[in-house]
Amino acid sequence: MANCLVAQSGGPTTVINASLAGVVKANQLNPIYDTVYGGLNGIEGILEERLYDLTNMSEFENRVLRQTPSSALGSCRYKLKRDDDKDYRRLVEVMDKYNIEILFYIGGNDSMDTVDALSAWAKRNNVAKRFVGIPKTVDNDLMVTDHCPGFASAAKYVNSVVTSTWLDYNVYTRSEVFVLETMGRDAGWLAGSAVISGKVDLLILPEVDFDKEVFLSQVKKCMETKGKCYIVVSEGAHYADGSYIAASAAANDGFGHAVLGGAGNALKNMILEAGVAPRVKVQDLSTAQRCANYTQSFVDVDEAFKLGMSGHMRSSNPNFTGQVVGVVRKPGKEYDVEYIAGPAENFANHVKNVPAEWIKPNYEGLTQEAYEYFTPLIQGEPTLIMENGVPAYVKPYHMK
């Protein structure tokens, strides 16, 4: 039999390793491949022939891996150029050397584009290698799949923070505004999920062009009504001309995307300069929202693990390549999903936005449909294996 390779790319999530664990466990239960190699630091590390043997992982390690945050194999933001096949040929050299037939790539939008690019190149050049995508992203902006692994746990964390900070800033009688900034460059799913808490007064998403005057009038209205205002803003919030409200934005992250941060402080400055409120606090969730494994959603961990298993299981079909696995909801009141697969080109290079019909005017939040979408995803908590009072973790393979 041939071997397989699994790697991770892009920004980590709290459950990205659950998908990795799913691939490994699936091969232990149904050994389609002799060896399961982990590619260290994504495509970038594979090109440098940095591999790690995961085949005989113990059940205990597999279990702890599922609760380990960040990317245990390491990550990268390395973009393959479609018009330059040097990297493609080098990748095939490495795969041939280790008798690797297929690469499972766990990642977000750009990673699914990599799966599409590799499979298209292999087909054009009659190269007998296969490439399969397993989705992850806290941004929840991949098409086709109902939601992305990593998003639900991040949403659970966001709602935990919203509730605790809302309680904290309400202990004082003074007039005060609280601004919480979440991730979400192109889509406002994570910021939008905060409405589950029932504590959000104003919600600012990338899906709606920012209007400073409307925003300030809404803050003023809120302050006059109750002397408090809790605001959640997505980092990608922008004006009608496309410029971000963030105080600063770097040119790109290696894929041509702006590196954002500062939307919360930008709102703070607007409010103070307008004299709408005397005091504004800002909480930027930054890295914590994508690695807080102590608030994992059981639904999220379970689905991420099963998606890893699904990708492996489907690969028993020798024609399964250029595909991405995903989940879709089954109809009915009780939450349930089925696992699907589709062409990588349908997942990659598109952005799934929060539906316009869910967004209320004047930053007043989201409709009931949004609550019904978000709520089932954050249910349940996995039983964490603890060590010295904190969740145990697997030492990252790229650090061994």
Secondary structure, DSSP 8 states (H G I E B T S, - for coil): --EEEEEE-SS--SSHHHHHHHHHHHHHHS--SS-EEEETTHHHHHHTT-EEE-TT--HHHHHHHHH--S-TT--------TT--HHHHHHHHHHHHTTEEEEEEEESHHHHHHHHHHHHHHHHTT---EEEEEE--TT---SSSSS-TTHHHHHHHHHHHHHHHHHHHTTS-S-EEEEEEE--SS--HHHHHGGGGS--SEEE-TTS---HHHHHHHHHHHHHHHSEEEEEEETT-B-TTS-BSSS--BS-SSSS--B---HHHHHHHHHHHHTS-S-EEEEE-TTHHHH-GGG--HHHHHHHHHHHHHHHHHTTSTT--SEEEEEEE-SSSS--EEEEEEEHHHHTT------GGGB-GGG--B-HHHHHHHGGGG-------EETTEE-----GGG-
